[in-house]
Amino acid sequence: MYMILLDVEEADRKQSVFPEENRSRFKDQRQRKVHLLFRMLKEGQLDTDKLTGNFLPFLLVPKGKRLVARLLPFLSHDAALEILTAVSNELPLLMTRDTSPDESLPVLYPPLCVVIGGLSFTQLIRVLRGFTAALPDSKDTRLCLACQNKFGISFLYALLSQGERLLSSETPMEPSIGDFESWTDIVFLVAKQLSQMSRSSLVEPLLLPSNLLSLFCRYLDKQTVHQLEDNMERSGAACCPAISS
């Protein structure tokens, strides 16, 4: 599969270098191999040719996560959204399996942020609802676990940041029925979780979006916002580069 990926990257380089009349050939070649790789990922096809029916086998191993991260920029929005949704749905398992010294989930963060930046409000809500779902046979919630993991909390922050950007934009949105109510509930749940956590248990994110506190200011009282700000600063988040809003 990595050989196919290398062919995709090589075709992409050639497309940008060769004359205009030759570029379509390399684009078509690249897209055929991108579709092939995505189908193999979606079917869960590993080197053993065993089909498992989802992306999970690749997302559970460092080499697979690196392959997915390099493929994501070449995928269509709908295909990339399928992978983002799979990461969100399987996040508790992925965080549990991704431990030092082989921690590799963060390699997915930059390309997934690009995908998140293209989400509509309704698509965003569908992904965020997964964080409020209960975990079977566990007292912990998905949200609680995410706030204790560097990738998990960074992923959550990026989703919330996209929501704030959409709400602050002058571009008209076409939300589905119940989206705004779900959004408000999610913001309050996240704020409650963050404010109740001890400073030592709240991990430092990979990046802290610059519009996150603005988001909380929309819905929360000043005292709660100050507590959230203090917790995030104590966790070291203030030292992280900010995603522009």
C-alpha positions in Angstrom: 0.0 0.0 0.0 2.9 2.4 0.7 4.1 1.8 -2.8 0.7 3.0 -4.2 0.9 6.0 -1.9 4.4 6.8 -3.2 3.0 6.6 -6.7 0.2 9.1 -5.7 2.7 11.5 -4.3 5.0 11.2 -7.3 2.0 11.8 -9.7 1.1 14.9 -7.7 4.6 16.3 -8.0 4.7 15.7 -11.7 1.3 17.3 -12.1 2.7 20.6 -10.7 5.9 20.5 -12.8 4.8 19.3 -16.2 3.2 21.5 -18.9 -0.5 22.1 -18.7 -1.3 19.7 -21.6 0.3 16.8 -19.7 -1.2 17.5 -16.2 -4.5 15.9 -16.7 -2.9 12.5 -17.4 -1.0 12.7 -14.0 -4.2 13.9 -12.3 -6.2 10.9 -13.6 -3.4 8.5 -12.7 -3.3 10.0 -9.2 -7.0 9.8 -8.6 -7.3 6.2 -9.7 -4.7 5.2 -7.1 -6.2 7.4 -4.5 -9.6 5.7 -5.0 -7.8 2.3 -4.8 -6.1 3.2 -1.5 -9.2 4.6 0.0 -11.2 1.4 -0.9 -8.5 -0.7 0.7 -8.6 1.4 3.8 -12.3 1.3 4.0 -12.5 -2.4 3.6 -9.8 -2.8 6.3 -7.6 -4.7 3.9 -4.2 -5.4 5.5 -1.3 -7.3 4.0 -3.1 -10.6 5.0 -5.9 -9.8 2.5 -8.3 -10.2 5.5 -11.3 -7.9 5.1 -12.7 -6.4 8.3 -15.0 -3.7 6.9 -13.7 -0.5 8.5 -10.7 1.8 8.9 -9.9 0.5 12.4 -7.0 -2.0 11.5 -5.0 0.9 10.1 -5.9 3.4 12.8 -4.7 1.1 15.5 -1.1 0.8 14.3 1.5 3.6 13.9 2.4 2.7 10.3 -1.3 2.7 9.4 -1.9 6.1 11.0 1.0 7.6 9.1 -0.4 6.2 5.8 -3.8 7.7 6.5 -2.3 11.0 7.4 -0.4 11.2 4.1 -3.4 10.1 2.1 -6.0 12.5 3.6 -4.9 15.6 1.6 -5.6 13.7 -1.6 -9.1 12.6 -0.7 -12.4 14.3 -1.6 -14.2 16.0 1.3 -16.8 13.2 1.6 -14.1 10.5 1.7 -12.0 12.4 4.2 -15.1 12.9 6.3 -15.6 9.2 6.5 -12.2 8.8 8.0 -12.7 11.7 10.4 -16.0 10.1 11.6 -14.2 6.8 12.1 -11.6 8.4 14.2 -14.3 10.1 16.3 -16.3 7.0 16.7 -13.3 4.9 17.7 -11.6 7.6 19.7 -11.8 5.8 23.1 -10.1 2.7 21.8 -7.6 4.7 19.7 -6.6 6.7 22.8 -6.3 3.6 24.9 -4.0 1.8 22.4 -1.9 4.9 21.6 0.6 5.0 24.4 4.2 6.1 24.8 6.7 5.5 23.4 4.7 4.6 20.3 2.2 7.5 20.5 1.3 8.2 16.9 -2.2 9.7 17.0 -0.9 13.2 16.8 0.3 12.6 13.2 -3.4 12.6 12.2 -4.0 16.0 13.7 -2.8 18.4 10.9 -4.6 16.7 8.0 -7.8 16.2 10.1 -7.8 19.9 11.0 -8.0 20.6 7.3 -11.0 18.3 7.0 -12.6 19.9 10.1 -12.1 23.3 8.5 -14.4 22.2 5.6 -17.2 20.9 7.8 -20.7 22.3 7.5 -22.5 23.1 10.8 -24.7 20.0 10.5 -21.6 17.8 9.7 -19.8 19.3 12.7 -22.7 18.6 15.1 -22.9 14.9 13.9 -19.2 14.5 14.8 -19.5 16.3 18.1 -22.5 14.3 19.3 -20.1 11.3 19.6 -18.3 13.1 22.5 -21.5 13.1 24.5 -22.3 9.4 24.0 -21.9 7.1 27.0 -19.3 4.5 27.0 -20.5 0.9 27.6 -19.4 -0.8 30.8 -17.5 2.3 32.0 -18.1 5.2 34.4 -16.1 7.5 32.2 -17.6 9.4 29.4 -16.0 9.9 25.9 -15.6 13.6 26.8 -13.8 12.9 30.0 -11.4 10.5 28.3 -10.7 13.0 25.5 -9.8 15.7 28.0 -7.1 13.5 29.4 -5.4 12.7 26.1 -3.3 15.1 24.0 -4.8 14.1 20.7 -8.3 13.8 22.1 -8.5 17.3 23.6 -6.8 18.8 20.5 -9.4 17.1 18.3 -12.2 18.4 20.4 -10.8 21.9 20.5 -10.5 21.9 16.7 -14.1 20.9 16.3 -15.3 23.6 18.7 -13.2 26.2 17.0 -14.8 25.3 13.7 -18.2 25.8 15.2 -17.2 29.2 16.5 -15.8 30.2 13.1 -19.0 29.2 11.4 -21.2 31.1 13.8 -19.0 34.2 13.6 -18.9 34.1 9.8 -21.2 36.1 7.6 -21.6 33.1 5.3 -25.2 31.8 5.6 -25.6 28.4 7.2 -28.2 25.8 6.5 -28.5 24.0 9.8 -30.7 21.0 10.3 -33.5 21.0 12.9 -32.1 20.8 16.4 -28.5 21.7 15.4 -28.3 24.9 17.4 -29.8 23.2 20.5 -27.3 20.4 20.2 -24.5 22.9 19.8 -25.4 24.8 22.9 -25.8 21.6 25.0 -22.3 20.4 23.8 -20.7 23.7 24.6 -22.1 23.6 28.2 -21.1 19.9 28.6 -17.5 20.7 27.5 -17.3 23.7 29.8 -18.6 21.7 32.7 -16.1 18.9 32.1 -13.1 21.3 31.7 -14.1 23.4 34.8 -14.5 20.3 37.0 -11.1 18.7 36.1 -8.1 19.3 38.2 -5.3 21.4 36.6 -3.0 18.4 36.8 -5.3 16.1 34.9 -6.1 18.5 32.1 -3.5 17.8 29.4 -1.8 20.3 27.1 -3.2 20.3 23.6 -1.2 20.1 20.5 -2.6 23.5 19.5 -5.0 25.9 21.3 -7.4 27.6 18.9 -7.3 31.4 19.4 -11.1 31.7 19.3 -11.9 29.1 22.0 -12.4 31.5 24.9 -14.5 33.7 22.6 -16.7 30.7 22.1 -17.2 30.1 25.8 -17.8 33.8 26.4 -20.9 33.5 24.1 -22.6 31.1 26.5 -21.1 31.2 30.0 -20.9 33.6 32.9 -17.6 35.5 33.5 -16.7 33.5 36.6 -16.9 30.2 34.6 -14.9 31.6 31.7 -12.2 32.9 34.0 -12.0 29.4 35.6 -11.7 27.8 32.2 -9.0 30.2 31.2 -7.1 29.6 34.3 -7.3 25.8 33.9 -6.1 25.9 30.3 -3.2 28.3 31.2 -2.1 26.0 34.1 -2.2 23.0 31.7 0.4 24.8 29.5 -2.1 25.4 26.7 -1.3 29.1 26.6 2.2 28.3 25.4 0.8 26.5 22.3 0.6 28.2 18.9 -2.9 29.3 18.1 -5.0 28.3 15.1 -6.1 31.5 13.5 -9.8 32.3 13.7 
